Protein backbone atom coordinates (compact mmCIF):
# COMPACT_ATOMS: atom_id res chain seq x y z
CA UNK A 1 0.00 0.00 0.00
CA UNK A 2 1.35 3.47 -0.85
CA UNK A 3 2.21 5.96 1.85
CA UNK A 4 -0.31 8.47 3.16
CA UNK A 5 2.06 11.43 3.29
CA UNK A 6 1.63 14.25 5.79
CA UNK A 7 3.70 17.44 5.77
CA UNK A 8 4.72 19.07 9.06
CA UNK A 9 5.27 22.78 9.32
CA UNK A 10 8.44 23.89 11.08
CA UNK A 11 6.80 24.58 14.45
CA UNK A 12 5.22 21.14 14.57
CA UNK A 13 8.55 19.54 13.71
CA UNK A 14 10.32 21.53 16.44
CA UNK A 15 7.61 20.59 18.96
CA UNK A 16 7.68 16.85 18.24
CA UNK A 17 10.97 15.67 16.71
CA UNK A 18 12.95 15.42 19.92
CA UNK A 19 10.17 13.59 21.81
CA UNK A 20 9.18 11.21 19.01
CA UNK A 21 12.38 10.09 17.34
CA UNK A 22 12.68 9.14 14.60
CA UNK A 23 9.71 11.28 13.64
CA UNK A 24 10.07 11.36 9.86
CA UNK A 25 10.24 8.57 7.29
CA UNK A 26 8.53 6.05 9.60
CA UNK A 27 5.28 4.52 8.40
CA UNK A 28 2.54 3.93 10.96
CA UNK A 29 -1.05 2.75 10.94
CA UNK A 30 -2.94 0.71 8.38
CA UNK A 31 -2.87 3.65 5.96
CA UNK A 32 0.96 3.85 6.10
CA UNK A 33 1.03 7.43 7.36
CA UNK A 34 4.48 8.97 6.90
CA UNK A 35 5.64 12.42 8.01
CA UNK A 36 7.80 14.82 6.01
CA UNK A 37 9.22 18.32 6.28
CA UNK A 38 10.37 20.71 3.57
CA UNK A 39 14.12 20.98 3.00
CA UNK A 40 13.70 24.73 3.61
CA UNK A 41 13.22 23.96 7.31
CA UNK A 42 17.01 23.66 7.57
CA UNK A 43 17.48 27.12 6.04
CA UNK A 44 14.86 28.61 8.36
CA UNK A 45 16.61 27.08 11.38
CA UNK A 46 20.05 28.25 10.22
CA UNK A 47 18.91 31.85 9.61
CA UNK A 48 17.19 32.30 12.97
CA UNK A 49 19.39 32.84 16.03
CA UNK A 50 16.35 32.19 18.26
CA UNK A 51 15.59 28.83 16.61
CA UNK A 52 19.26 27.82 16.70
CA UNK A 53 19.39 28.58 20.43
CA UNK A 54 16.07 27.05 21.52
CA UNK A 55 16.29 24.05 19.19
CA UNK A 56 20.05 23.46 19.05
CA UNK A 57 19.48 19.68 18.85
CA UNK A 58 18.13 20.12 15.28
CA UNK A 59 21.76 20.12 14.04
CA UNK A 60 22.61 16.82 15.77
CA UNK A 61 23.53 14.19 13.20
CA UNK A 62 20.68 11.82 14.09
CA UNK A 63 18.09 14.55 13.39
CA UNK A 64 19.85 15.78 10.23
CA UNK A 65 19.90 12.19 8.96
CA UNK A 66 16.20 11.76 9.76
CA UNK A 67 15.34 14.83 7.63
CA UNK A 68 17.20 13.55 4.55
CA UNK A 69 14.17 11.82 2.99
CA UNK A 70 12.30 14.40 0.94
CA UNK A 71 9.02 14.67 -0.88
CA UNK A 72 9.54 14.07 -4.56
CA UNK A 73 8.18 16.71 -6.90
CA UNK A 74 8.31 16.44 -10.68
CA UNK A 75 9.10 19.50 -12.76
CA UNK A 76 5.44 19.79 -13.65
CA UNK A 77 4.46 19.69 -9.96
CA UNK A 78 7.18 22.24 -9.13
CA UNK A 79 5.70 24.63 -11.71
CA UNK A 80 2.22 24.09 -10.24
CA UNK A 81 3.58 24.73 -6.76
CA UNK A 82 5.14 28.01 -7.92
CA UNK A 83 1.86 29.19 -9.43
CA UNK A 84 0.04 28.22 -6.23
CA UNK A 85 2.61 30.12 -4.14
CA UNK A 86 1.83 33.27 -6.11
CA UNK A 87 -1.93 32.88 -5.54
CA UNK A 88 -1.53 32.11 -1.82
CA UNK A 89 0.93 34.97 -1.32
CA UNK A 90 -1.41 37.45 -3.00
CA UNK A 91 -4.35 36.34 -0.87
CA UNK A 92 -2.23 36.44 2.28
CA UNK A 93 -1.10 40.00 1.58
CA UNK A 94 -4.58 41.18 0.53
CA UNK A 95 -6.09 39.83 3.77
CA UNK A 96 -3.18 40.85 6.01
CA UNK A 97 -2.36 37.32 7.10
CA UNK A 98 1.09 36.87 8.62
CA UNK A 99 2.05 33.75 6.69
CA UNK A 100 5.79 33.35 6.11
CA UNK A 101 7.44 32.42 2.85
CA UNK A 102 8.19 28.86 4.02
CA UNK A 103 4.63 28.42 5.32
CA UNK A 104 3.21 29.52 1.96
CA UNK A 105 5.56 27.04 0.27
CA UNK A 106 4.27 24.31 2.59
CA UNK A 107 0.64 25.17 1.85
CA UNK A 108 1.30 25.30 -1.90
CA UNK A 109 3.11 21.97 -1.78
CA UNK A 110 0.32 20.13 -0.01
CA UNK A 111 -2.31 21.77 -2.22
CA UNK A 112 -0.60 20.50 -5.36
CA UNK A 113 0.39 17.09 -3.96
CA UNK A 114 -3.07 16.66 -2.38
CA UNK A 115 -1.90 15.85 1.13
CA UNK A 116 -2.54 17.40 4.56
CA UNK A 117 -0.27 19.75 6.48
CA UNK A 118 0.08 19.87 10.26
CA UNK A 119 0.21 23.36 11.74
CA UNK A 120 -0.98 25.28 14.76
CA UNK A 121 -0.46 28.67 13.11
CA UNK A 122 -3.78 30.53 13.03
CA UNK A 123 -3.01 32.51 9.88
CA UNK A 124 -1.88 29.37 8.06
CA UNK A 125 -5.05 27.57 9.10
CA UNK A 126 -7.15 30.53 7.90
CA UNK A 127 -5.37 30.66 4.53
CA UNK A 128 -5.66 26.88 4.13
CA UNK A 129 -9.38 27.07 4.88
CA UNK A 130 -9.98 29.58 2.09
CA UNK A 131 -8.40 27.25 -0.47
CA UNK A 132 -9.72 23.94 0.89
CA UNK A 133 -6.29 22.72 1.93
CA UNK A 134 -6.45 19.79 4.35
CA UNK A 135 -4.95 20.60 7.73
CA UNK A 136 -4.63 19.16 11.17
CA UNK A 137 -3.21 20.58 14.35
CA UNK A 138 -0.25 19.05 16.16
CA UNK A 139 -2.43 17.51 18.84
CA UNK A 140 -4.70 16.02 16.16
CA UNK A 141 -1.64 14.36 14.65
CA UNK A 142 -0.72 13.06 18.09
CA UNK A 143 -4.25 11.63 18.49
CA UNK A 144 -3.83 9.90 15.11
CA UNK A 145 -0.53 8.45 16.32
CA UNK A 146 -2.18 7.14 19.50
CA UNK A 147 -5.07 5.66 17.50
CA UNK A 148 -2.54 3.90 15.24
CA UNK A 149 -0.60 2.68 18.31
CA UNK A 150 2.49 4.55 17.11
CA UNK A 151 2.80 6.34 20.47
CA UNK A 152 0.93 6.02 23.76
CA UNK A 153 -0.77 8.36 26.19
CA UNK A 154 2.28 8.41 28.46
CA UNK A 155 4.23 9.98 25.58
CA UNK A 156 1.42 12.47 24.97
CA UNK A 157 1.59 13.54 28.63
CA UNK A 158 5.38 13.89 28.47
CA UNK A 159 5.13 16.07 25.37
CA UNK A 160 2.40 18.25 26.93
CA UNK A 161 4.50 18.70 30.07
CA UNK A 162 7.52 19.65 27.96
CA UNK A 163 5.53 22.23 26.00
CA UNK A 164 4.31 23.73 29.27
CA UNK A 165 7.84 23.83 30.68
CA UNK A 166 9.21 25.41 27.47
CA UNK A 167 6.25 27.84 27.28
CA UNK A 168 5.62 26.63 23.74
CA UNK A 169 2.06 25.37 23.86
CA UNK A 170 0.04 25.56 20.63
CA UNK A 171 -2.90 27.92 20.47
CA UNK A 172 -6.08 26.46 22.00
CA UNK A 173 -3.84 23.86 23.70
CA UNK A 174 -6.11 23.12 26.65
CA UNK A 175 -9.37 22.96 24.68
CA UNK A 176 -7.82 20.76 22.00
CA UNK A 177 -6.23 18.46 24.59
CA UNK A 178 -9.55 17.96 26.36
CA UNK A 179 -11.42 17.45 23.06
CA UNK A 180 -8.88 14.95 21.71
CA UNK A 181 -7.74 13.09 24.83
CA UNK A 182 -10.80 13.42 27.06
CA UNK A 183 -9.07 14.91 30.09
CA UNK A 184 -7.27 17.96 31.42
CA UNK A 185 -3.68 18.36 30.22
CA UNK A 186 -0.93 17.59 32.75
DRENPA-3360 file (N, C-alpha, C; in nm, 2 decimals, always signed):
BEGIN
1 = XXXXXXXX = +0.08/-0.12/+0.00/+0.00/+0.00/+0.00/+0.09/+0.12/+0.00 ~ +0.05/+0.22/-0.08/+0.14/+0.35/-0.09/+0.12/+0.42/+0.05 ~ +0.22/+0.51/+0.07/+0.22/+0.60/+0.19/+0.11/+0.70/+0.18 ~ +0.06/+0.73/+0.30/-0.03/+0.85/+0.32/+0.06/+0.96/+0.37 ~ +0.11/+1.04/+0.29/+0.21/+1.14/+0.33/+0.14/+1.26/+0.40 ~ +0.21/+1.31/+0.50/+0.16/+1.42/+0.58/+0.28/+1.52/+0.59 ~ +0.26/+1.65/+0.56/+0.37/+1.74/+0.58/+0.36/+1.82/+0.71 ~ +0.47/+1.83/+0.78/+0.47/+1.91/+0.91/+0.53/+2.05/+0.88;
9 = XXXXXXXX = +0.46/+2.15/+0.94/+0.53/+2.28/+0.93/+0.64/+2.28/+1.03 ~ +0.72/+2.38/+1.03/+0.84/+2.39/+1.11/+0.81/+2.38/+1.26 ~ +0.71/+2.46/+1.30/+0.68/+2.46/+1.45/+0.64/+2.32/+1.49 ~ +0.56/+2.25/+1.42/+0.52/+2.11/+1.46/+0.64/+2.02/+1.46 ~ +0.73/+2.03/+1.37/+0.85/+1.95/+1.37/+0.93/+1.99/+1.50 ~ +0.95/+2.11/+1.53/+1.03/+2.15/+1.64/+0.96/+2.10/+1.77 ~ +0.83/+2.10/+1.78/+0.76/+2.06/+1.90/+0.77/+1.91/+1.92 ~ +0.78/+1.83/+1.81/+0.77/+1.69/+1.82/+0.90/+1.60/+1.80;
17 = XXXXXXXX = +0.99/+1.65/+1.72/+1.10/+1.57/+1.67/+1.19/+1.51/+1.78 ~ +1.21/+1.59/+1.88/+1.30/+1.54/+1.99/+1.22/+1.44/+2.08 ~ +1.09/+1.45/+2.09/+1.02/+1.36/+2.18/+0.97/+1.23/+2.11 ~ +0.96/+1.24/+1.98/+0.92/+1.12/+1.90/+1.03/+1.10/+1.79 ~ +1.12/+1.02/+1.83/+1.24/+1.01/+1.73/+1.26/+0.86/+1.70 ~ +1.28/+0.83/+1.58/+1.27/+0.91/+1.46/+1.12/+0.95/+1.43 ~ +1.10/+1.08/+1.39/+0.97/+1.13/+1.36/+0.94/+1.11/+1.22 ~ +1.03/+1.14/+1.13/+1.01/+1.14/+0.99/+1.05/+1.00/+0.93;
25 = XXXXXXXX = +0.99/+0.98/+0.81/+1.02/+0.86/+0.73/+1.00/+0.73/+0.81 ~ +0.89/+0.73/+0.89/+0.85/+0.61/+0.96/+0.70/+0.59/+0.93 ~ +0.67/+0.48/+0.87/+0.53/+0.45/+0.84/+0.46/+0.40/+0.96 ~ +0.33/+0.44/+0.98/+0.25/+0.39/+1.10/+0.11/+0.38/+1.06 ~ +0.04/+0.29/+1.12/-0.11/+0.27/+1.09/-0.13/+0.19/+0.97 ~ -0.25/+0.15/+0.95/-0.29/+0.07/+0.84/-0.28/+0.15/+0.71 ~ -0.29/+0.28/+0.72/-0.29/+0.36/+0.60/-0.14/+0.41/+0.56 ~ -0.05/+0.35/+0.64/+0.10/+0.39/+0.61/+0.12/+0.54/+0.61;
33 = XXXXXXXX = +0.07/+0.60/+0.72/+0.10/+0.74/+0.74/+0.25/+0.76/+0.75 ~ +0.30/+0.87/+0.68/+0.45/+0.90/+0.69/+0.46/+1.05/+0.69 ~ +0.55/+1.10/+0.78/+0.56/+1.24/+0.80/+0.69/+1.29/+0.73 ~ +0.67/+1.42/+0.68/+0.78/+1.48/+0.60/+0.79/+1.63/+0.64 ~ +0.90/+1.69/+0.62/+0.92/+1.83/+0.63/+0.98/+1.88/+0.50 ~ +0.97/+2.01/+0.47/+1.04/+2.07/+0.36/+1.19/+2.09/+0.38 ~ +1.27/+2.08/+0.28/+1.41/+2.10/+0.30/+1.44/+2.24/+0.35 ~ +1.35/+2.33/+0.32/+1.37/+2.47/+0.36/+1.37/+2.49/+0.51;
41 = XXXXXXXX = +1.32/+2.39/+0.59/+1.32/+2.40/+0.73/+1.47/+2.42/+0.78 ~ +1.56/+2.35/+0.72/+1.70/+2.37/+0.76/+1.75/+2.51/+0.74 ~ +1.71/+2.57/+0.63/+1.75/+2.71/+0.60/+1.68/+2.80/+0.71 ~ +1.56/+2.78/+0.74/+1.49/+2.86/+0.84/+1.56/+2.85/+0.97 ~ +1.59/+2.73/+1.01/+1.66/+2.71/+1.14/+1.80/+2.78/+1.14 ~ +1.87/+2.77/+1.03/+2.01/+2.82/+1.02/+2.00/+2.98/+1.03 ~ +1.90/+3.04/+0.97/+1.89/+3.19/+0.96/+1.84/+3.25/+1.09 ~ +1.78/+3.17/+1.18/+1.72/+3.23/+1.30/+1.80/+3.20/+1.42;
49 = XXXXXXXX = +1.86/+3.30/+1.48/+1.94/+3.28/+1.60/+1.85/+3.23/+1.72 ~ +1.73/+3.27/+1.72/+1.63/+3.22/+1.83/+1.61/+3.07/+1.81 ~ +1.58/+3.03/+1.68/+1.56/+2.88/+1.66/+1.69/+2.80/+1.69 ~ +1.80/+2.85/+1.65/+1.93/+2.78/+1.67/+1.95/+2.77/+1.82 ~ +1.92/+2.86/+1.90/+1.94/+2.86/+2.04/+1.84/+2.76/+2.11 ~ +1.71/+2.78/+2.09/+1.61/+2.70/+2.15/+1.61/+2.56/+2.11 ~ +1.63/+2.54/+1.98/+1.63/+2.40/+1.92/+1.77/+2.37/+1.86 ~ +1.87/+2.38/+1.95/+2.00/+2.35/+1.90/+2.02/+2.20/+1.86;
57 = XXXXXXXX = +1.94/+2.11/+1.92/+1.95/+1.97/+1.88/+1.92/+1.94/+1.74 ~ +1.85/+2.03/+1.67/+1.81/+2.01/+1.53/+1.94/+1.98/+1.44 ~ +2.05/+2.03/+1.48/+2.18/+2.01/+1.40/+2.25/+1.88/+1.44 ~ +2.20/+1.81/+1.54/+2.26/+1.68/+1.58/+2.25/+1.58/+1.46 ~ +2.35/+1.51/+1.44/+2.35/+1.42/+1.32/+2.23/+1.33/+1.31 ~ +2.18/+1.27/+1.42/+2.07/+1.18/+1.41/+1.94/+1.25/+1.35 ~ +1.92/+1.38/+1.39/+1.81/+1.45/+1.34/+1.83/+1.50/+1.19 ~ +1.95/+1.54/+1.16/+1.99/+1.58/+1.02/+1.96/+1.46/+0.93;
65 = XXXXXXXX = +2.01/+1.34/+0.97/+1.99/+1.22/+0.90/+1.84/+1.19/+0.88 ~ +1.76/+1.21/+0.98/+1.62/+1.18/+0.98/+1.55/+1.27/+0.88 ~ +1.60/+1.39/+0.86/+1.53/+1.48/+0.76/+1.58/+1.47/+0.62 ~ +1.67/+1.37/+0.59/+1.72/+1.36/+0.45/+1.61/+1.31/+0.35 ~ +1.52/+1.23/+0.39/+1.42/+1.18/+0.30/+1.32/+1.30/+0.27 ~ +1.31/+1.32/+0.14/+1.23/+1.44/+0.09/+1.11/+1.40/+0.01 ~ +1.01/+1.49/+0.00/+0.90/+1.47/-0.09/+0.95/+1.48/-0.23 ~ +0.91/+1.39/-0.32/+0.95/+1.41/-0.46/+0.85/+1.49/-0.53;
73 = XXXXXXXX = +0.90/+1.58/-0.61/+0.82/+1.67/-0.69/+0.87/+1.68/-0.83 ~ +0.79/+1.64/-0.93/+0.83/+1.64/-1.07/+0.84/+1.79/-1.11 ~ +0.90/+1.81/-1.23/+0.91/+1.95/-1.28/+0.77/+2.01/-1.30 ~ +0.68/+1.93/-1.35/+0.54/+1.98/-1.36/+0.48/+2.02/-1.23 ~ +0.50/+1.94/-1.13/+0.45/+1.97/-1.00/+0.52/+2.09/-0.94 ~ +0.65/+2.11/-0.96/+0.72/+2.22/-0.91/+0.66/+2.35/-0.98 ~ +0.63/+2.35/-1.10/+0.57/+2.46/-1.17/+0.43/+2.49/-1.11 ~ +0.35/+2.39/-1.09/+0.22/+2.41/-1.02/+0.24/+2.47/-0.88;
81 = XXXXXXXX = +0.33/+2.42/-0.81/+0.36/+2.47/-0.68/+0.39/+2.62/-0.68 ~ +0.48/+2.66/-0.78/+0.51/+2.80/-0.79/+0.39/+2.89/-0.82 ~ +0.31/+2.84/-0.91/+0.19/+2.92/-0.94/+0.10/+2.93/-0.82 ~ +0.09/+2.82/-0.74/+0.00/+2.82/-0.62/+0.06/+2.92/-0.52 ~ +0.19/+2.92/-0.51/+0.26/+3.01/-0.41/+0.22/+3.15/-0.44 ~ +0.22/+3.19/-0.57/+0.18/+3.33/-0.61/+0.04/+3.36/-0.57 ~ -0.05/+3.27/-0.59/-0.19/+3.29/-0.55/-0.21/+3.30/-0.40 ~ -0.14/+3.21/-0.33/-0.15/+3.21/-0.18/-0.09/+3.34/-0.12;
89 = XXXXXXXX = +0.02/+3.38/-0.18/+0.09/+3.50/-0.13/+0.01/+3.62/-0.15 ~ -0.05/+3.63/-0.27/-0.14/+3.74/-0.30/-0.26/+3.75/-0.20 ~ -0.32/+3.64/-0.18/-0.44/+3.63/-0.09/-0.39/+3.67/+0.05 ~ -0.28/+3.62/+0.10/-0.22/+3.64/+0.23/-0.20/+3.79/+0.25 ~ -0.14/+3.86/+0.15/-0.11/+4.00/+0.16/-0.24/+4.08/+0.16 ~ -0.33/+4.05/+0.06/-0.46/+4.12/+0.05/-0.54/+4.11/+0.18 ~ -0.53/+4.00/+0.26/-0.61/+3.98/+0.38/-0.53/+4.00/+0.51 ~ -0.41/+4.05/+0.49/-0.32/+4.09/+0.60/-0.30/+3.97/+0.69;
97 = XXXXXXXX = -0.27/+3.85/+0.63/-0.24/+3.73/+0.71/-0.08/+3.73/+0.72 ~ -0.04/+3.70/+0.84/+0.11/+3.69/+0.86/+0.16/+3.55/+0.83 ~ +0.16/+3.51/+0.71/+0.20/+3.38/+0.67/+0.34/+3.39/+0.60 ~ +0.44/+3.32/+0.66/+0.58/+3.33/+0.61/+0.60/+3.27/+0.48 ~ +0.71/+3.30/+0.41/+0.74/+3.24/+0.28/+0.75/+3.09/+0.29 ~ +0.81/+3.03/+0.39/+0.82/+2.89/+0.40/+0.68/+2.82/+0.43 ~ +0.60/+2.89/+0.51/+0.46/+2.84/+0.53/+0.38/+2.84/+0.41 ~ +0.39/+2.95/+0.32/+0.32/+2.95/+0.20/+0.37/+2.84/+0.11;
105 = XXXXXXXX = +0.50/+2.82/+0.10/+0.56/+2.70/+0.03/+0.50/+2.57/+0.07 ~ +0.49/+2.55/+0.21/+0.43/+2.43/+0.26/+0.28/+2.41/+0.22 ~ +0.20/+2.52/+0.23/+0.06/+2.52/+0.19/+0.05/+2.49/+0.04 ~ +0.13/+2.55/-0.04/+0.13/+2.53/-0.19/+0.17/+2.39/-0.22 ~ +0.27/+2.33/-0.15/+0.31/+2.20/-0.18/+0.20/+2.10/-0.15 ~ +0.14/+2.11/-0.03/+0.03/+2.01/+0.00/-0.09/+2.03/-0.09 ~ -0.12/+2.15/-0.13/-0.23/+2.18/-0.22/-0.21/+2.10/-0.35 ~ -0.09/+2.11/-0.41/-0.06/+2.05/-0.54/-0.05/+1.90/-0.52;
113 = XXXXXXXX = +0.02/+1.85/-0.42/+0.04/+1.71/-0.40/-0.08/+1.64/-0.33 ~ -0.18/+1.72/-0.30/-0.31/+1.67/-0.24/-0.28/+1.58/-0.11 ~ -0.22/+1.65/-0.02/-0.19/+1.58/+0.11/-0.21/+1.69/+0.22 ~ -0.23/+1.64/+0.35/-0.25/+1.74/+0.46/-0.12/+1.80/+0.51 ~ -0.14/+1.91/+0.58/-0.03/+1.97/+0.65/-0.07/+1.99/+0.79 ~ +0.03/+1.97/+0.88/+0.01/+1.99/+1.03/+0.07/+2.12/+1.07 ~ -0.02/+2.20/+1.13/+0.02/+2.34/+1.17/-0.07/+2.38/+1.28 ~ -0.02/+2.46/+1.37/-0.10/+2.53/+1.48/-0.11/+2.68/+1.45;
121 = XXXXXXXX = -0.05/+2.72/+1.34/-0.05/+2.87/+1.31/-0.18/+2.91/+1.26 ~ -0.24/+3.01/+1.34/-0.38/+3.05/+1.30/-0.39/+3.11/+1.16 ~ -0.29/+3.19/+1.12/-0.30/+3.25/+0.99/-0.29/+3.15/+0.88 ~ -0.20/+3.05/+0.90/-0.19/+2.94/+0.81/-0.32/+2.86/+0.80 ~ -0.38/+2.83/+0.91/-0.51/+2.76/+0.91/-0.61/+2.84/+0.84 ~ -0.62/+2.97/+0.86/-0.71/+3.05/+0.79/-0.69/+3.05/+0.64 ~ -0.57/+3.07/+0.60/-0.54/+3.07/+0.45/-0.57/+2.93/+0.39 ~ -0.54/+2.82/+0.46/-0.57/+2.69/+0.41/-0.72/+2.67/+0.40;
129 = XXXXXXXX = -0.79/+2.72/+0.49/-0.94/+2.71/+0.49/-1.00/+2.77/+0.37 ~ -0.95/+2.89/+0.33/-1.00/+2.96/+0.21/-0.98/+2.87/+0.08 ~ -0.87/+2.80/+0.07/-0.84/+2.73/-0.05/-0.87/+2.58/-0.03 ~ -0.93/+2.53/+0.07/-0.97/+2.39/+0.09/-0.85/+2.30/+0.11 ~ -0.75/+2.35/+0.17/-0.63/+2.27/+0.19/-0.65/+2.19/+0.32 ~ -0.63/+2.06/+0.32/-0.65/+1.98/+0.43/-0.54/+2.01/+0.54 ~ -0.59/+2.03/+0.66/-0.49/+2.06/+0.77/-0.53/+1.97/+0.89 ~ -0.44/+1.97/+0.98/-0.46/+1.92/+1.12/-0.37/+1.99/+1.21;
137 = XXXXXXXX = -0.41/+2.00/+1.34/-0.32/+2.06/+1.44/-0.23/+1.95/+1.49 ~ -0.12/+2.00/+1.56/-0.02/+1.90/+1.62/-0.09/+1.80/+1.71 ~ -0.18/+1.85/+1.79/-0.24/+1.75/+1.88/-0.33/+1.65/+1.81 ~ -0.39/+1.70/+1.70/-0.47/+1.60/+1.62/-0.38/+1.50/+1.56 ~ -0.26/+1.53/+1.51/-0.16/+1.44/+1.47/-0.13/+1.34/+1.58 ~ -0.11/+1.39/+1.70/-0.07/+1.31/+1.81/-0.19/+1.21/+1.84 ~ -0.31/+1.25/+1.83/-0.42/+1.16/+1.85/-0.42/+1.05/+1.74 ~ -0.39/+1.09/+1.62/-0.38/+0.99/+1.51/-0.27/+0.89/+1.54;
145 = XXXXXXXX = -0.16/+0.94/+1.60/-0.05/+0.85/+1.63/-0.09/+0.75/+1.74 ~ -0.17/+0.80/+1.84/-0.22/+0.71/+1.95/-0.32/+0.61/+1.89 ~ -0.41/+0.66/+1.81/-0.51/+0.57/+1.75/-0.44/+0.46/+1.67 ~ -0.33/+0.49/+1.61/-0.25/+0.39/+1.52/-0.15/+0.31/+1.61 ~ -0.15/+0.33/+1.74/-0.06/+0.27/+1.83/+0.09/+0.29/+1.80 ~ +0.11/+0.41/+1.74/+0.25/+0.45/+1.71/+0.32/+0.51/+1.84 ~ +0.24/+0.58/+1.92/+0.28/+0.63/+2.05/+0.17/+0.61/+2.15 ~ +0.20/+0.63/+2.27/+0.09/+0.60/+2.38/+0.06/+0.73/+2.45;
153 = XXXXXXXX = -0.03/+0.72/+2.54/-0.08/+0.84/+2.62/+0.03/+0.89/+2.71 ~ +0.12/+0.80/+2.76/+0.23/+0.84/+2.85/+0.32/+0.94/+2.77 ~ +0.34/+0.91/+2.64/+0.42/+1.00/+2.56/+0.35/+1.13/+2.54 ~ +0.22/+1.12/+2.51/+0.14/+1.25/+2.50/+0.16/+1.34/+2.62 ~ +0.14/+1.28/+2.74/+0.16/+1.35/+2.86/+0.30/+1.41/+2.88 ~ +0.40/+1.34/+2.84/+0.54/+1.39/+2.85/+0.56/+1.51/+2.76 ~ +0.50/+1.50/+2.63/+0.51/+1.61/+2.54/+0.44/+1.73/+2.59 ~ +0.32/+1.71/+2.64/+0.24/+1.82/+2.69/+0.31/+1.89/+2.81;
161 = XXXXXXXX = +0.37/+1.81/+2.90/+0.45/+1.87/+3.01/+0.57/+1.95/+2.96 ~ +0.64/+1.90/+2.85/+0.75/+1.96/+2.80/+0.71/+2.10/+2.73 ~ +0.60/+2.10/+2.66/+0.55/+2.22/+2.60/+0.52/+2.33/+2.71 ~ +0.46/+2.28/+2.82/+0.43/+2.37/+2.93/+0.56/+2.43/+2.99 ~ +0.66/+2.34/+3.01/+0.78/+2.38/+3.07/+0.85/+2.48/+2.98 ~ +0.85/+2.46/+2.85/+0.92/+2.54/+2.75/+0.84/+2.67/+2.71 ~ +0.72/+2.67/+2.76/+0.63/+2.78/+2.73/+0.60/+2.79/+2.58 ~ +0.58/+2.67/+2.52/+0.56/+2.66/+2.37/+0.44/+2.58/+2.34;
169 = XXXXXXXX = +0.33/+2.61/+2.41/+0.21/+2.54/+2.39/+0.14/+2.60/+2.26 ~ +0.08/+2.51/+2.18/+0.00/+2.56/+2.06/-0.12/+2.64/+2.11 ~ -0.17/+2.72/+2.02/-0.29/+2.79/+2.05/-0.40/+2.69/+2.07 ~ -0.49/+2.73/+2.16/-0.61/+2.65/+2.20/-0.56/+2.51/+2.25 ~ -0.44/+2.51/+2.32/-0.38/+2.39/+2.37/-0.48/+2.31/+2.46 ~ -0.53/+2.38/+2.56/-0.61/+2.31/+2.67/-0.74/+2.26/+2.60 ~ -0.81/+2.34/+2.53/-0.94/+2.30/+2.47/-0.91/+2.18/+2.37 ~ -0.81/+2.19/+2.29/-0.78/+2.08/+2.20/-0.74/+1.95/+2.27;
177 = XXXXXXXX = -0.67/+1.96/+2.38/-0.62/+1.85/+2.46/-0.75/+1.78/+2.52 ~ -0.83/+1.85/+2.58/-0.96/+1.80/+2.64/-1.04/+1.73/+2.53 ~ -1.06/+1.80/+2.42/-1.14/+1.74/+2.31/-1.08/+1.61/+2.25 ~ -0.95/+1.61/+2.24/-0.89/+1.50/+2.17/-0.85/+1.38/+2.27 ~ -0.82/+1.41/+2.39/-0.77/+1.31/+2.48/-0.87/+1.29/+2.60 ~ -0.98/+1.37/+2.61/-1.08/+1.34/+2.71/-1.05/+1.37/+2.85 ~ -0.94/+1.45/+2.87/-0.91/+1.49/+3.01/-0.83/+1.62/+3.01 ~ -0.81/+1.67/+3.13/-0.73/+1.80/+3.14/-0.58/+1.76/+3.11;
185 = XX = -0.51/+1.86/+3.05/-0.37/+1.84/+3.02/-0.29/+1.83/+3.15 ~ -0.18/+1.77/+3.15/-0.09/+1.76/+3.28/-0.04/+1.90/+3.31;
% end
